[in-house]
């Protein structure tokens, strides 16, 4: 399940269409960030529904962070909060479950 604009608006509690263009940019940037930051992101996303669900929540959190900190007069913070960084690390070190008969 990919994150849709309606999902983002619900997550951020945004009504109306005034912010749709900005939200679409944040969505693209969050997806691009994860593809670049996490090895085998696209393959794991396509192959494992649990991975995809976690990745979608991370995307929503990244989008919320981008949207909430878009003011150029903010505090200058460049790092994502710990909870987002931790979830990205979990995606990075994801190990697919072994298939039956794969034996160890």
N, C-alpha and C positions, 0 to 999 in steps of 0.2 A: 504494500500500500504506500503510494507516494503521498507526500503532504500536499494538500490542495489549498488554494487561496481561502476557501471557506473554513477549513480547519485552522488556518493561521488566524483568521479574523475571530473565530470563536475562542481560540486559546488566548488571544490578546484582548478579547472583549471589545472589539471594534465593530461599530455599525456603519452603514453607508459605504460609499465607494470612493470617497475623497482620497484615501490612502492606498488604494489598490495598486497603483503603479510603484510606489515606494515599497510596499510589501512584496510585490513580485520581484523587485530588485534584491531585497533581503533574502527571499527564498532562493533565488539563483546563486547568490553569494554564499549562503549557508551550504547548499549542495556542493558547490565548487570547492569550498573550504574542506568539507569532509572527504571528497574524492582525492584532494591533494594531500590531506593529512593522514589518511588511513590506507594502509596497504591493502590491496584486493577488495576495496570497499564495494565496488559495483558488483563483483562476482558474489561476495558474501551477502550483499543486500538482496540479490536476485535468488540466491539459493536457500536462504534461511529466514522464515517468517519472524522468528524471535529476534534475530539480528536486525531485520528491517524495522520491527516495532521499536526497538531501542534506538536505532538510527533516526527514525522519525521523531521521537521525543527529543533527541539531541538537536535535530534540525529546528524544532519548535523553540527550544531554549536559546539556540544561537540567534534565531530570527528575533526573538523577544529582546535579547541583549542588544542586537544591532538597532532595533526599532527604538528601544528605550534610551539608548545612548547616542542618538543621532545629533544632539545639540552640540555645535562646535565649541561652546563654552563649557563643556563638561570637564571633569577633573583630569582628563588626559590619560586615563587608564587604557592600556592596550591589551591586557590579558583578560581572557574570559574568567568568570568565577570558577572556583575550585570544582564545583559540582559538574560543570560543563567539561572542564579539562579531564576530570576523572572518567566521565562517560566516554569521551573521545579515546582515552587510554584503553578502556575496556573494549571498544570497537577495534582499536589497533591490535590488541593482543588476543583477539577472538580466535578460538580454535574450534573448527567444525566438529560436531559430534561424529564419532566413528560410525560407519554404516554397519549393519548386521553382517556378520561373516568376515569383517575386516580384520579381526583378531589383533591382539597386541603381542 
